[in-house]
Amino acid sequence: MFGGGVHPTHLPDQTIQDPLVDICVVGEAEDRIARLVSLIAKGDHDEIARIPGVHVKGSPPVPLSDGVGYADLSRPVKLPYAVLDPNRYVRSLNIGPKRELQVWTSRGCPHRCRYCSNASLAWPNTNVRLHPVDHIVEDIKRAIDHFGADCIKFTDENFVLSERRLVNIFNALGRAGITCQFRFSGRVDKLTALSRETYAMLKQSNVVGIATAPESGSEKVLKLMGKQIRIDQVYALDDKLSRFGFHKTYLFLMGIPGETVSDLKQTIELIANLAKRSSQSPFPFGTPHIYIPLPGTELYKDAIRFGFRPPVTLREWCRFDLENMEESLSLVRPWIRGAYKEFLFRTLRTVSRLNRSMTGNEADQTVVAKHIASLEALL
């Protein structure tokens, strides 16, 4: 059995030591996977051990050379999607679409958020690579014509890389006669900088939902995260999304090392204010994410300074289970304790109740107002 992906890429030596793992592949493997599978079929283990970035149990690893491990997206490949069952991947949404499918138009993110694996020191995925626009159009046409998609969600790490590219993509989709609905996400600062003309074009192009990640209402915590955004930009963006009638999604991250009750209260204030301005958006917040220490990131070092002890085997990472979060706190997030722990979980429960009550146009606004008041009572 061989393993790959984000975790083995950052901890290949630990991964290959697991009894179930025979081969570990570091980085993106499109340029190596076909050769690897062919050599496995031939039983040529010596040649396998010579592939850059491939760790074979019992053999010294071959380090990645420059450029290896990053797929070249400028060379589009027609993948055999027909072998997949699309019904396993479609999603029905409260905002109308019944068969949403996801499309990636790029990989990588140039920003350096201190908690994100893309900015890892071990394997930085900050080298942005783009699919050609005509390839993006063909992918979407296939999703509509062959799989019945009525909505496309762009799931890139950073879809709004530039205003020009965004406009070019949607202009190309318009020329191709594609009229399904669209959703995407982007950074607060990038979305705030888009012109009114671009937002009008997005609305005309059937974009129905836009998501972003303020992460925190505390400027101090934003600096700890390395987000390089400001709270005033969040409100400016919300004004634009409201003006053009987009459904909104705001994502938050809590529980990072160094966050305090005072910081959480600033986040609560931001969420409450956004809720008052987002009554037409179904489920605009979700349940805030709780920080997980990711190997190779800057914030991982902070977590260690705050008492986190990294797992020494692959299987010990199983304790990073969000379904069992409270039970694993002392192991995974030892800094979450005492009054801060109590306030954090009260905040999570209150935001979750608020979010569930916000079902869009059909929501009982009296109930929504009650949950907003409950959130503000925490202040």
C-alpha positions as CSV (number, residue, x, y, z in Angstrom):
1,M,0.0,0.0,0.0
2,F,1.3,3.5,-0.7
3,G,0.2,6.8,0.8
4,G,0.3,10.3,-0.4
5,G,-1.4,13.7,0.1
6,V,-0.8,16.6,2.5
7,H,0.0,14.6,5.7
8,P,2.5,12.1,4.2
9,T,4.1,15.0,2.2
10,H,4.9,16.8,5.5
11,L,5.8,13.7,7.5
12,P,7.1,11.1,5.0
13,D,9.6,9.5,7.4
14,Q,7.0,8.9,10.0
15,T,4.4,7.7,7.5
16,I,6.7,5.1,5.9
17,Q,7.4,3.6,9.3
18,D,3.8,2.5,9.7
19,P,3.4,-1.3,9.2
20,L,0.6,-0.8,6.7
21,V,2.6,1.7,4.4
22,D,5.0,0.3,1.8
23,I,5.5,3.4,-0.3
24,C,5.1,7.1,0.5
25,V,4.8,9.8,-2.3
26,V,5.8,13.4,-1.5
27,G,4.1,16.3,-3.2
28,E,1.6,16.2,-6.1
29,A,2.1,12.9,-8.0
30,E,0.4,13.3,-11.4
31,D,3.9,13.4,-13.0
32,R,5.0,10.2,-11.3
33,I,1.9,8.1,-10.4
34,A,1.7,6.3,-13.8
35,R,5.3,5.3,-13.7
36,L,5.0,4.2,-10.1
37,V,2.0,2.0,-10.8
38,S,3.7,0.5,-13.8
39,L,6.8,-0.4,-11.8
40,I,4.8,-1.8,-9.0
41,A,3.0,-4.1,-11.5
42,K,6.4,-5.2,-12.8
43,G,7.8,-5.7,-9.4
44,D,10.8,-3.4,-10.1
45,H,11.4,-2.2,-6.6
46,D,14.9,-0.9,-7.3
47,E,13.6,1.4,-10.0
48,I,10.8,2.6,-7.8
49,A,13.3,3.6,-5.2
50,R,14.9,5.9,-7.7
51,I,11.8,8.1,-8.4
52,P,12.3,11.5,-6.8
53,G,10.1,12.1,-3.8
54,V,9.1,8.5,-3.4
55,H,10.0,6.8,-0.1
56,V,10.2,3.0,-0.2
57,K,10.3,1.1,3.0
58,G,13.8,-0.2,3.6
59,S,15.4,2.1,1.0
60,P,16.9,5.6,1.4
61,P,14.5,8.3,0.1
62,V,15.3,10.2,-3.1
63,P,14.8,13.9,-2.4
64,L,12.6,16.0,-4.6
65,S,14.5,17.9,-7.3
66,D,13.5,21.5,-8.3
67,G,10.0,21.6,-9.7
68,V,9.2,17.9,-9.0
69,G,6.1,17.4,-6.9
70,Y,4.2,20.4,-8.4
71,A,1.8,19.4,-11.2
72,D,1.9,21.5,-14.4
73,L,-1.7,22.5,-14.9
74,S,-1.0,24.3,-18.1
75,R,-1.1,20.9,-19.8
76,P,-4.7,19.9,-19.4
77,V,-5.5,16.2,-19.3
78,K,-8.9,14.7,-20.1
79,L,-9.6,12.4,-17.2
80,P,-12.0,9.5,-17.5
81,Y,-14.8,10.9,-15.4
82,A,-17.2,8.3,-16.8
83,V,-15.8,5.7,-14.5
84,L,-17.1,7.7,-11.5
85,D,-20.6,7.7,-10.1
86,P,-21.4,11.4,-10.0
87,N,-24.2,10.9,-7.5
88,R,-21.6,10.3,-4.9
89,Y,-20.3,13.9,-5.4
90,V,-23.4,16.0,-6.1
91,R,-24.7,18.3,-3.4
92,S,-28.2,19.7,-2.9
93,L,-28.3,23.3,-1.5
94,N,-31.0,25.3,0.3
95,I,-30.4,28.2,-2.1
96,G,-31.9,26.3,-5.0
97,P,-29.4,24.0,-6.8
98,K,-30.0,20.3,-6.5
99,R,-26.9,19.0,-8.2
100,E,-23.9,21.1,-7.4
101,L,-20.5,19.7,-8.4
102,Q,-17.0,21.1,-7.6
103,V,-14.4,22.3,-10.1
104,W,-10.8,23.3,-9.4
105,T,-9.2,25.9,-11.7
106,S,-5.9,26.3,-10.0
107,R,-3.6,25.0,-7.3
108,G,-1.6,26.8,-4.7
109,C,-1.9,30.0,-2.7
110,P,0.7,32.8,-2.6
111,H,-0.3,33.9,0.8
112,R,1.4,32.9,4.0
113,C,-1.2,32.2,6.7
114,R,0.7,30.8,9.6
115,Y,-1.8,28.0,10.3
116,C,-2.3,26.7,6.7
117,S,-0.6,23.7,5.1
118,N,-0.2,25.7,1.9
119,A,2.4,27.9,3.6
120,S,4.2,24.9,5.2
121,L,7.9,25.2,5.5
122,A,8.3,21.5,4.7
123,W,6.5,21.7,1.3
124,P,5.2,25.1,0.5
125,N,2.2,25.1,-1.9
126,T,2.7,28.8,-2.6
127,N,3.6,28.1,-6.3
128,V,0.3,29.0,-8.0
129,R,-0.5,27.0,-11.1
130,L,-3.5,27.8,-13.4
131,H,-5.6,25.7,-15.7
132,P,-6.1,27.4,-19.1
133,V,-9.5,29.1,-19.3
134,D,-10.6,26.9,-22.2
135,H,-9.9,23.8,-20.1
136,I,-12.0,25.3,-17.3
137,V,-14.9,25.8,-19.7
138,E,-14.6,22.2,-21.0
139,D,-14.6,20.8,-17.5
140,I,-17.8,22.7,-16.6
141,K,-19.5,21.8,-19.8
142,R,-18.8,18.1,-19.1
143,A,-20.1,18.5,-15.5
144,I,-23.4,19.9,-17.0
145,D,-23.8,17.8,-20.1
146,H,-22.7,14.4,-18.7
147,F,-23.5,14.7,-14.9
148,G,-26.5,17.0,-14.9
149,A,-24.9,19.7,-12.7
150,D,-27.0,22.8,-12.1
151,C,-24.5,24.6,-10.0
152,I,-20.7,24.7,-10.0
153,K,-18.6,25.5,-7.0
154,F,-15.1,26.7,-7.6
155,T,-13.1,25.0,-4.8
156,D,-9.6,26.5,-5.4
157,E,-7.4,27.4,-2.5
158,N,-7.6,31.0,-3.8
159,F,-10.0,31.3,-6.7
160,V,-9.9,35.1,-6.8
161,L,-6.2,35.5,-7.6
162,S,-6.8,38.5,-9.8
163,E,-9.8,40.5,-11.0
164,R,-8.7,40.1,-14.6
165,R,-8.6,36.3,-14.4
166,L,-12.0,36.2,-12.7
167,V,-13.5,38.4,-15.4
168,N,-11.9,36.3,-18.2
169,I,-13.3,33.0,-16.8
170,F,-16.9,34.2,-16.5
171,N,-16.7,36.0,-19.9
172,A,-15.6,32.7,-21.4
173,L,-18.4,30.8,-19.7
174,G,-20.9,33.3,-21.1
175,R,-19.5,33.0,-24.6
176,A,-19.9,29.2,-24.3
177,G,-23.6,29.6,-23.4
178,I,-23.2,28.1,-19.9
179,T,-26.1,29.3,-17.7
180,C,-25.9,27.2,-14.6
181,Q,-25.4,28.8,-11.2
182,F,-22.0,29.3,-9.5
183,R,-20.5,29.7,-6.1
184,F,-16.9,30.5,-5.1
185,S,-14.8,31.7,-2.2
186,G,-12.0,34.2,-1.9
187,R,-9.9,36.2,0.5
188,V,-11.5,39.2,2.2
189,D,-9.0,41.7,0.8
190,K,-9.2,40.3,-2.7
191,L,-13.0,40.3,-2.7
192,T,-13.2,43.8,-1.2
193,A,-11.0,45.2,-4.0
194,L,-13.2,44.0,-6.8
195,S,-15.0,46.8,-8.7
196,R,-18.7,47.3,-8.8
197,E,-18.6,46.5,-12.5
198,T,-17.1,43.1,-11.7
199,Y,-19.7,42.4,-9.0
200,A,-22.5,43.4,-11.5
201,M,-21.0,41.0,-14.1
202,L,-20.8,38.2,-11.5
203,K,-24.5,38.7,-10.7
204,Q,-25.4,38.7,-14.4
205,S,-23.4,35.5,-14.7
206,N,-25.6,33.6,-12.2
207,V,-23.1,33.7,-9.3
208,V,-25.4,33.0,-6.3
209,G,-23.1,32.6,-3.4
210,I,-19.7,34.0,-2.3
211,A,-17.8,32.7,0.7
212,T,-14.9,34.2,2.6
213,A,-12.9,33.6,5.8
214,P,-12.6,36.5,8.2
215,E,-11.4,33.9,10.7
216,S,-11.5,36.2,13.7
217,G,-12.8,39.6,14.9
218,S,-9.6,40.3,16.8
219,E,-6.9,42.2,15.0
220,K,-4.4,40.6,17.4
221,V,-5.5,37.1,16.5
222,L,-5.4,37.9,12.8
223,K,-1.8,38.9,13.2
224,L,-1.1,35.6,15.0
225,M,-2.6,33.8,12.1
226,G,-0.7,35.8,9.5
227,K,-4.0,36.6,7.6
228,Q,-3.0,40.2,6.5
229,I,-6.6,41.4,6.4
230,R,-8.4,44.0,8.5
231,I,-11.8,44.0,10.2
232,D,-12.9,47.1,8.3
233,Q,-12.4,45.1,5.1
234,V,-14.9,42.5,6.3
235,Y,-17.6,45.1,6.7
236,A,-16.8,46.7,3.4
237,L,-17.1,43.4,1.7
238,D,-20.4,42.6,3.5
239,D,-21.8,45.9,2.1
240,K,-20.9,44.9,-1.4
241,L,-22.3,41.3,-1.1
242,S,-25.5,42.8,0.4
243,R,-25.8,45.4,-2.3
244,F,-25.7,42.9,-5.1
245,G,-27.8,40.2,-3.3
246,F,-25.3,37.4,-3.1
247,H,-25.8,34.6,-0.5
248,K,-22.9,34.9,2.0
249,T,-20.8,32.4,3.9
250,Y,-18.4,33.5,6.6
251,L,-15.9,31.1,8.0
252,F,-14.2,31.5,11.4
253,L,-11.3,29.8,13.1
254,M,-11.1,29.7,16.9
255,G,-8.9,28.1,19.5
256,I,-5.5,29.1,18.2
257,P,-2.6,29.4,20.7
258,G,-2.6,32.8,22.2
259,E,-6.3,33.6,21.7
260,T,-8.1,34.9,24.9
261,V,-11.7,35.4,26.1
262,S,-11.3,39.0,25.1
263,D,-10.4,38.0,21.5
264,L,-13.3,35.6,21.3
265,K,-15.7,38.4,22.4
266,Q,-14.4,40.5,19.5
267,T,-15.2,37.6,17.1
268,I,-18.7,37.3,18.7
269,E,-19.3,41.0,18.0
270,L,-18.3,40.6,14.4
271,I,-20.5,37.5,13.9
272,A,-23.5,39.2,15.5
273,N,-23.1,42.3,13.3
274,L,-22.8,40.2,10.2
275,A,-25.8,38.1,11.2
276,K,-27.9,41.2,11.4
277,R,-26.9,42.1,7.8
278,S,-27.3,38.6,6.4
279,S,-30.9,37.6,7.1
280,Q,-31.4,36.4,3.5
281,S,-28.5,34.0,3.5
282,P,-29.1,30.4,4.5
283,F,-26.7,29.1,7.1
284,P,-24.1,31.9,6.7
285,F,-21.7,30.8,9.4
286,G,-21.7,27.1,10.0
287,T,-19.9,25.9,13.1
288,P,-16.6,27.7,13.5
289,H,-13.6,25.6,13.0
290,I,-11.3,24.8,15.9
291,Y,-7.6,25.1,15.2
292,I,-5.6,21.9,14.6
293,P,-1.8,22.0,14.7
294,L,-0.6,21.1,11.2
295,P,3.0,19.9,10.7
296,G,5.4,22.3,9.0
297,T,3.4,25.5,9.6
298,E,4.5,28.5,11.6
299,L,1.6,28.2,14.1
300,Y,2.6,24.5,14.7
301,K,5.7,25.9,16.5
302,D,3.5,28.1,18.6
303,A,1.3,25.1,19.5
304,I,4.4,23.3,20.7
305,R,5.4,26.3,22.9
306,F,1.9,26.2,24.4
307,G,2.3,22.5,25.4
308,F,1.3,20.5,22.3
309,R,3.3,17.3,22.0
310,P,3.5,16.1,18.3
311,P,2.5,12.5,17.7
312,V,5.5,10.2,17.2
313,T,3.7,7.6,15.0
314,L,1.3,7.9,12.1
315,R,-1.5,6.2,14.1
316,E,-1.2,8.7,17.0
317,W,-2.7,11.3,14.6
318,C,-6.0,9.5,14.9
319,R,-6.6,11.4,18.1
320,F,-7.1,14.5,16.0
321,D,-10.8,13.6,15.7
322,L,-13.2,16.6,15.6
323,E,-16.0,14.3,16.7
324,N,-14.2,13.6,19.9
325,M,-12.8,17.1,20.3
326,E,-13.5,17.8,24.0
327,E,-12.0,14.4,25.0
328,S,-8.8,15.0,23.1
329,L,-8.3,18.6,24.1
330,S,-5.5,17.9,26.6
331,L,-3.6,16.0,23.9
332,V,-4.2,18.1,20.8
333,R,-4.9,21.6,22.3
334,P,-3.6,21.7,25.8
335,W,-3.9,25.5,26.0
336,I,-7.7,25.3,25.8
337,R,-8.6,25.0,29.5
338,G,-10.2,26.8,32.4
339,A,-12.4,29.8,31.8
340,Y,-11.2,30.1,28.2
341,K,-12.3,26.6,27.4
342,E,-15.7,27.1,29.0
343,F,-16.3,30.4,27.1
344,L,-15.1,28.9,23.8
345,F,-17.5,26.0,23.9
346,R,-20.4,28.2,24.9
347,T,-19.5,30.4,21.9
348,L,-19.5,27.4,19.6
349,R,-22.9,26.2,20.8
350,T,-24.5,29.7,20.5
351,V,-23.1,30.4,17.0
352,S,-24.3,26.9,15.9
353,R,-27.8,27.6,17.2
354,L,-27.8,31.0,15.4
355,N,-26.6,29.5,12.2
356,R,-29.3,26.7,12.2
357,S,-32.0,29.3,12.7
358,M,-30.9,31.3,9.6
359,T,-32.5,29.4,6.8
360,G,-32.8,32.3,4.4
361,N,-36.0,34.0,3.2
362,E,-38.2,31.4,5.1
363,A,-36.4,31.9,8.4
364,D,-38.4,33.1,11.4
365,Q,-36.7,36.4,12.0
366,T,-38.1,36.6,15.6
367,V,-36.1,33.3,16.3
368,V,-33.1,34.6,14.5
369,A,-33.1,37.9,16.5
370,K,-33.4,35.8,19.7
371,H,-30.3,33.8,18.9
372,I,-28.4,37.0,17.9
373,A,-29.4,38.4,21.3
374,S,-28.1,35.2,23.0
375,L,-24.8,35.7,21.2
376,E,-24.5,39.3,22.2
377,A,-25.3,38.4,25.8
378,L,-21.9,36.6,25.9
379,L,-20.3,40.1,25.5
